[in-house]
Amino acid sequence: MTTTPPAPVGPAGAVDPVVVGLVTNRLHSLLDETQAALVNTAFSPVVRESLDLACAVFDSRGEMIGQSSGGTPGHINAMATGMQHIVAKYPPGVLADGDVLITNDPWMTAGQINDITVATPVFRGGALVAWFASCCHSPDIGGRILSAAATEVFEEGLRLPVLKLRSAAGPNETLEELIRANVRTPDETMGDIYAQVAANQVGARSLGRMMDEFGLDSIDAVAAEIMLRSEKALRTALRALRDGRYESRMTSDGFNGEPIDLAVAVTIDGDHIDIDYAGSSPQSPHGVNVVLNYTRAYTSFAIKAALAPEVPHNAGSFRPVRVSAPRGSVLNCIDPAPVASRHLVGHFLPSLLFDALRPAVPQGLPATSSDALWMTVWRGADMAETHPFTLTVFGAGGVGGRPGKDGLNTTGFPTGVRAAPTEVLETLTPLVQLQRELRPDSGGPGEYRGGLGQVVRVGRRGEHGWTVNANIDRIENPAPGALGGLPGGPGEFTDSATQERLPRKQLVRLGSDSVVRLRFPGGGGYGDPKARPVERVLDDVVNGYVTCEAARERYGVHIEYVGDPDALVRPPESYRVVRARG
């Protein structure tokens, strides 16, 4: 028995709502298939393990219809607006089936040289009907090892305008040779690019089968309805809020003792919202600057996460949100400003916006998180090094306490990037993670405690020197609490033997016997710590999240350990509450 799919477009041009629902779900499924293909064929742990990537499908005009389940906001949202540059450079009339485009221009896409976007037009009956694209963090793109030390974008690596990577005739071998000659990890860098190409092809084939099944010659009409539904849903959420102007300020560590001030004014007016970053610091002479595309990416993510997290994410969810930042400011820097470590400022924007919007959102919003993802780039390249290596490693601190819930421990918010397993890092390189554990007392005290950071100590095997660039923040400016909550613990980056603080966001040379210690920051607490139930404080002490001293000093609960002082395993009955508050 065969069934006939519903007609996609009715006699009056209206799109069948059943088809819209079916296509929406099918697109979601095939995008997850696309991401799986990318992850499973990628060469570098940055993509394969940490998922520093995004996959999306676009209509024929380059408007984003949907994204895969994974992916970072900085990639997916920047790619969503960046596709307009790609489509403008290569309109349908100059493209053919088999073409694949590539760019890493920071001002067009994801804001740093290391993020490479690969876009594939999809043809049906000779007409361009859609695009598949992905954006991935490359393990290396030449120039300086990724840091904030550059003073111009030209120092940060190989910059690719929108170019044809492949055509129906085959690969652009000259371009591939150029990329290989300019990066420290030619096989991994090109292997990831090949994986992006393959993943787009997987998506295109699945889209073709879906269009056959539903009898579609074009997806533009269905795509327009999908986007319209998301737009309407976000506008409905905005109308439920009290109109007004809401402001906040925040400070990041910046570079070499020069902090970066961030300011925002959020204006809610009916079913649209205006976000203005006037008052933020001017652009920096160092590589912590943010392009406007990336500013828009994390702003739109924060608005949707705060107001309508369940709404499907596509171009429609951008439409009610207007973002502006003064030209030449740190959030709208001017080419050729250095931008390699732009995430160390851009990742602060969701917490900044949550703080501003907290009075307007009835259900409440989390306290400030550790925010900026900690990215360390390790390099072993002495002349005697048998197998030179360059490895990018990600790690996260704690998320801020939430209304009704504690913050998440060591979770990459707002980015979502994962930390690679220790076994993977130690298999690929001579690095050894000597310690990797939760950091007690790092979560900001509150009725709902901030998430904990972690402690990681790294050494290496062998007798050669090595280097590290620690692109990190919240050393000088820990995450503040909310509604009476206390700040999370600040981060630390030190020599494990001497406890001496090491320079951040720039190259640090290490001896063969050096051990580096990273103490990740915690999230801010939410609500008065003295309002936290005594049994919850006791649980925290039993689990090793809070020490007895901190329970007494910060929560007002005196807890004593009464078990074997040499015991490694300390069950709940080993503790007792000596005196509760009151």
ZAMARGU-4260 file (C-alpha; in steps of 0.2 Angstrom, whole numbers, plus 5000, padded with zeros to 4 digits):
<rodrens>
0) 5000/5000/5000 | 5007/5017/4995 | 5001/5034/5002 | 5001/5051/4994 | 5009/5065/5003
5) 4999/5081/5006 | 5000/5094/4993 | 5013/5106/4999 | 5005/5122/4993 | 4986/5125/4992
10) 4976/5133/4977 | 4978/5150/4985 | 4997/5149/4988 | 4995/5144/5006 | 5007/5131/5012
15) 5000/5116/5020 | 5003/5117/5039 | 5005/5098/5039 | 5019/5098/5027 | 5027/5112/5036
20) 5027/5102/5052 | 5034/5086/5043 | 5047/5096/5034 | 5053/5105/5050 | 5055/5088/5059
25) 5064/5080/5044 | 5076/5095/5042 | 5080/5093/5060 | 5084/5075/5058 | 5094/5077/5042
30) 5104/5091/5050 | 5109/5079/5064 | 5114/5067/5051 | 5125/5080/5043 | 5133/5084/5060
35) 5136/5066/5063 | 5145/5064/5046 | 5155/5079/5050 | 5160/5073/5068 | 5164/5055/5062
40) 5175/5060/5047 | 5184/5075/5055 | 5203/5073/5059 | 5206/5085/5073 | 5200/5083/5092
45) 5193/5101/5091 | 5179/5095/5080 | 5179/5076/5083 | 5179/5077/5102 | 5175/5095/5107
50) 5161/5099/5094 | 5167/5116/5091 | 5156/5117/5075 | 5139/5121/5068 | 5129/5114/5054
55) 5114/5123/5045 | 5103/5123/5030 | 5097/5138/5021 | 5084/5142/5008 | 5089/5148/4990
60) 5092/5166/4996 | 5104/5161/5010 | 5091/5163/5024 | 5094/5150/5038 | 5080/5137/5040
65) 5087/5126/5054 | 5102/5120/5063 | 5108/5104/5070 | 5106/5099/5088 | 5124/5103/5093
70) 5134/5118/5088 | 5140/5134/5096 | 5130/5150/5096 | 5145/5160/5090 | 5146/5148/5074
75) 5128/5145/5070 | 5122/5163/5073 | 5137/5171/5065 | 5135/5159/5050 | 5117/5163/5048
80) 5120/5181/5045 | 5137/5178/5036 | 5128/5168/5023 | 5122/5184/5016 | 5140/5189/5011
85) 5143/5172/5003 | 5127/5173/4993 | 5131/5191/4988 | 5148/5186/4981 | 5142/5171/4972
90) 5124/5173/4966 | 5115/5158/4958 | 5120/5164/4941 | 5138/5161/4944 | 5137/5144/4953
95) 5135/5126/4946 | 5131/5109/4954 | 5147/5103/4962 | 5154/5120/4968 | 5159/5122/4986
100) 5164/5139/4994 | 5175/5142/5008 | 5180/5158/5019 | 5186/5162/5036 | 5185/5181/5035
105) 5181/5187/5052 | 5170/5201/5047 | 5159/5190/5036 | 5157/5175/5047 | 5162/5169/5065
110) 5174/5183/5070 | 5191/5174/5070 | 5203/5167/5057 | 5203/5150/5065 | 5184/5148/5061
115) 5182/5141/5043 | 5165/5141/5034 | 5162/5129/5020 | 5146/5132/5010 | 5138/5120/4997
120) 5124/5126/4985 | 5111/5113/4982 | 5104/5111/4964 | 5088/5103/4958 | 5083/5102/4940
125) 5097/5115/4936 | 5090/5128/4949 | 5098/5132/4965 | 5086/5127/4979 | 5096/5127/4995
130) 5112/5129/5004 | 5121/5118/5017 | 5135/5125/5027 | 5146/5122/5042 | 5158/5132/5052
135) 5172/5123/5062 | 5186/5129/5073 | 5202/5124/5063 | 5216/5116/5074 | 5228/5129/5066
140) 5227/5142/5053 | 5245/5149/5053 | 5251/5165/5060 | 5254/5167/5079 | 5248/5153/5090
145) 5231/5158/5094 | 5232/5171/5107 | 5227/5189/5110 | 5245/5196/5107 | 5243/5201/5089
150) 5241/5220/5085 | 5233/5217/5068 | 5223/5203/5060 | 5237/5200/5048 | 5247/5192/5061
155) 5234/5180/5066 | 5235/5168/5051 | 5229/5164/5033 | 5214/5175/5029 | 5203/5167/5015
160) 5190/5178/5006 | 5175/5169/4999 | 5183/5157/4987 | 5179/5141/4977 | 5186/5126/4986
165) 5179/5114/4973 | 5169/5114/4957 | 5162/5100/4946 | 5179/5098/4939 | 5186/5094/4956
170) 5196/5102/4970 | 5205/5118/4969 | 5222/5111/4971 | 5231/5127/4971 | 5221/5133/4986
175) 5223/5117/4995 | 5242/5118/4993 | 5242/5136/4999 | 5232/5131/5015 | 5244/5117/5018
180) 5259/5127/5016 | 5253/5140/5029 | 5247/5130/5044 | 5256/5119/5057 | 5244/5105/5056
185) 5241/5103/5037 | 5233/5085/5038 | 5221/5090/5052 | 5217/5107/5045 | 5213/5100/5027
190) 5205/5084/5035 | 5193/5094/5044 | 5189/5104/5028 | 5186/5088/5019 | 5174/5083/5032
195) 5164/5099/5031 | 5163/5096/5012 | 5157/5078/5015 | 5144/5083/5028 | 5137/5096/5016
200) 5135/5082/5003 | 5126/5071/5015 | 5114/5085/5019 | 5111/5089/5001 | 5107/5070/4997
205) 5095/5069/5011 | 5087/5085/5006 | 5084/5078/4988 | 5076/5063/4995 | 5065/5073/5006
210) 5059/5084/4992 | 5056/5069/4981 | 5045/5062/4995 | 5035/5077/4997 | 5034/5082/4978
215) 5043/5099/4981 | 5052/5108/4967 | 5058/5121/4980 | 5058/5123/4998 | 5057/5142/4999
220) 5039/5143/5003 | 5039/5130/5017 | 5055/5138/5023 | 5047/5155/5024 | 5033/5148/5034
225) 5045/5139/5046 | 5054/5156/5049 | 5038/5165/5051 | 5032/5153/5065 | 5048/5156/5075
230) 5047/5175/5072 | 5029/5175/5078 | 5033/5165/5094 | 5047/5176/5099 | 5037/5192/5096
235) 5023/5184/5107 | 5036/5181/5121 | 5042/5199/5119 | 5024/5205/5121 | 5022/5196/5137
240) 5036/5207/5145 | 5034/5224/5153 | 5040/5238/5141 | 5055/5248/5146 | 5073/5251/5146
245) 5085/5239/5156 | 5104/5242/5158 | 5119/5233/5164 | 5138/5234/5165 | 5151/5221/5166
250) 5170/5220/5166 | 5182/5207/5158 | 5200/5205/5162 | 5206/5212/5145 | 5224/5211/5140
255) 5240/5215/5151 | 5230/5224/5165 | 5219/5234/5153 | 5201/5228/5157 | 5187/5229/5145
260) 5171/5237/5150 | 5155/5231/5143 | 5138/5241/5144 | 5121/5237/5137 | 5104/5246/5136
265) 5090/5234/5132 | 5074/5242/5126 | 5058/5232/5125 | 5044/5240/5115 | 5029/5229/5111
270) 5035/5214/5100 | 5053/5220/5096 | 5068/5222/5106 | 5083/5234/5104 | 5100/5230/5111
275) 5113/5244/5111 | 5131/5242/5117 | 5135/5261/5118 | 5147/5264/5132 | 5157/5249/5130
280) 5176/5251/5129 | 5184/5256/5112 | 5192/5242/5102 | 5208/5236/5110 | 5225/5236/5102
285) 5226/5217/5106 | 5216/5202/5100 | 5201/5203/5111 | 5190/5213/5099 | 5173/5207/5093
290) 5166/5209/5076 | 5148/5215/5075 | 5143/5198/5067 | 5149/5189/5082 | 5141/5202/5094
295) 5124/5199/5085 | 5127/5180/5087 | 5128/5179/5106 | 5115/5193/5108 | 5102/5184/5098
300) 5106/5168/5107 | 5104/5176/5124 | 5087/5184/5120 | 5080/5168/5113 | 5088/5157/5128
305) 5080/5170/5140 | 5063/5172/5132 | 5059/5157/5121 | 5071/5143/5122 | 5059/5130/5115
310) 5056/5140/5098 | 5065/5132/5083 | 5080/5142/5079 | 5081/5150/5062 | 5082/5167/5053
315) 5064/5171/5059 | 5070/5172/5077 | 5083/5185/5073 | 5070/5197/5065 | 5062/5205/5081
320) 5080/5208/5088 | 5090/5224/5083 | 5108/5225/5089 | 5119/5240/5088 | 5137/5244/5094
325) 5147/5259/5091 | 5159/5257/5076 | 5176/5256/5083 | 5171/5249/5099 | 5177/5232/5106
330) 5160/5225/5101 | 5161/5232/5083 | 5179/5233/5079 | 5186/5239/5062 | 5196/5229/5050
335) 5211/5225/5052 | 5209/5225/5071 | 5216/5209/5079 | 5202/5197/5084 | 5209/5179/5088
340) 5203/5179/5106 | 5186/5188/5103 | 5177/5174/5113 | 5185/5181/5129 | 5174/5196/5127
345) 5159/5189/5116 | 5155/5175/5128 | 5151/5188/5142 | 5136/5195/5132 | 5123/5182/5138
350) 5127/5185/5156 | 5127/5204/5153 | 5110/5203/5145 | 5103/5191/5158 | 5108/5204/5171
355) 5100/5218/5162 | 5084/5208/5158 | 5082/5200/5176 | 5069/5213/5182 | 5059/5211/5166
360) 5058/5192/5166 | 5045/5185/5178 | 5053/5167/5179 | 5070/5174/5183 | 5087/5172/5175
365) 5103/5164/5180 | 5117/5173/5190 | 5133/5177/5180 | 5143/5162/5174 | 5161/5160/5172
370) 5157/5164/5154 | 5172/5164/5143 | 5178/5147/5138 | 5195/5143/5143 | 5206/5138/5127
375) 5224/5133/5129 | 5235/5130/5114 | 5250/5118/5118 | 5264/5117/5106 | 5280/5106/5105
380) 5291/5111/5091 | 5309/5110/5097 | 5321/5105/5083 | 5324/5088/5092 | 5305/5085/5094
385) 5302/5069/5085 | 5284/5072/5082 | 5280/5091/5083 | 5263/5094/5090 | 5250/5108/5091
390) 5235/5104/5102 | 5220/5115/5106 | 5211/5110/5122 | 5195/5117/5129 | 5189/5118/5147
395) 5175/5127/5156 | 5171/5134/5173 | 5154/5134/5182 | 5137/5141/5177 | 5129/5154/5188
400) 5115/5148/5200 | 5098/5147/5193 | 5081/5151/5199 | 5076/5135/5209 | 5092/5126/5204
405) 5111/5126/5207 | 5122/5131/5193 | 5130/5117/5182 | 5148/5112/5186 | 5162/5114/5173
410) 5149/5117/5159 | 5153/5127/5143 | 5140/5141/5144 | 5136/5150/5133 | 5147/5141/5120
415) 5142/5122/5123 | 5159/5116/5117 | 5165/5100/5126 | 5182/5096/5134 | 5191/5082/5125
420) 5194/5066/5136 | 5211/5065/5145 | 5214/5049/5136 | 5213/5057/5119 | 5224/5071/5123
425) 5237/5060/5130 | 5236/5048/5115 | 5239/5062/5102 | 5253/5071/5111 | 5266/5069/5125
430) 5255/5080/5136 | 5250/5072/5153 | 5235/5078/5163 | 5241/5075/5181 | 5225/5081/5189
435) 5208/5085/5183 | 5195/5087/5196 | 5181/5098/5203 | 5187/5113/5213 | 5179/5114/5230
440) 5172/5131/5236 | 5173/5139/5218 | 5154/5140/5216 | 5147/5156/5222 | 5138/5154/5238
445) 5119/5157/5237 | 5102/5150/5240 | 5106/5141/5224 | 5125/5139/5223 | 5135/5143/5207
450) 5142/5129/5197 | 5160/5123/5202 | 5176/5126/5192 | 5189/5113/5190 | 5208/5111/5194
455) 5219/5104/5179 | 5238/5101/5180 | 5247/5098/5164 | 5265/5091/5161 | 5273/5082/5147
460) 5283/5067/5143 | 5300/5069/5135 | 5315/5080/5137 | 5310/5095/5126 | 5304/5112/5129
465) 5286/5116/5125 | 5274/5131/5125 | 5256/5136/5130 | 5245/5150/5126 | 5231/5152/5139
470) 5216/5161/5132 | 5207/5163/5148 | 5198/5176/5158 | 5189/5179/5175 | 5206/5179/5184
475) 5204/5197/5190 | 5185/5199/5188 | 5176/5184/5196 | 5157/5180/5191 | 5146/5191/5202
480) 5131/5184/5211 | 5113/5189/5209 | 5099/5194/5221 | 5111/5192/5236 | 5121/5178/5230
485) 5140/5179/5231 | 5153/5179/5218 | 5161/5163/5211 | 5179/5159/5214 | 5192/5168/5202
490) 5202/5158/5190 | 5221/5155/5192 | 5235/5151/5179 | 5251/5146/5188 | 5267/5136/5188
495) 5262/5122/5199 | 5279/5120/5207 | 5282/5139/5212 | 5264/5145/5212 | 5270/5159/5202
500) 5257/5167/5191 | 5260/5165/5172 | 5256/5177/5158 | 5239/5175/5150 | 5233/5177/5132
505) 5251/5176/5126 | 5265/5163/5123 | 5273/5155/5138 | 5289/5145/5136 | 5290/5130/5147
510) 5304/5118/5152 | 5303/5100/5150 | 5299/5097/5168 | 5287/5111/5170 | 5269/5108/5176
515) 5256/5121/5173 | 5241/5122/5185 | 5224/5129/5179 | 5211/5133/5192 | 5194/5137/5183
520) 5182/5150/5189 | 5165/5146/5197 | 5148/5153/5193 | 5140/5167/5204 | 5128/5162/5217
525) 5109/5165/5216 | 5100/5172/5231 | 5105/5174/5249 | 5117/5160/5255 | 5109/5160/5272
530) 5092/5155/5264 | 5100/5138/5257 | 5092/5124/5267 | 5104/5116/5280 | 5102/5099/5272
535) 5108/5106/5255 | 5123/5113/5263 | 5127/5096/5271 | 5125/5088/5254 | 5137/5100/5247
540) 5150/5096/5260 | 5147/5077/5259 | 5150/5078/5240 | 5165/5088/5241 | 5158/5104/5233
545) 5159/5115/5249 | 5172/5113/5263 | 5167/5113/5281 | 5175/5130/5283 | 5165/5138/5269
550) 5149/5130/5275 | 5152/5139/5292 | 5158/5155/5285 | 5147/5158/5270 | 5132/5148/5274
555) 5131/5149/5293 | 5131/5130/5295 | 5144/5122/5307 | 5147/5105/5300 | 5160/5093/5307
560) 5169/5078/5300 | 5168/5063/5313 | 5175/5049/5302 | 5192/5041/5300 | 5204/5056/5295
565) 5214/5045/5283 | 5198/5038/5274 | 5198/5042/5256 | 5179/5037/5255 | 5169/5048/5267
570) 5150/5043/5267 | 5137/5054/5273 | 5137/5047/5291 | 5154/5053/5293 | 5148/5071/5295
575) 5136/5079/5307 | 5129/5096/5309 | 5135/5104/5325 | 5125/5120/5324 | 5113/5126/5311
580) 5110/5145/5309 | 5097/5154/5319
</rodrens>
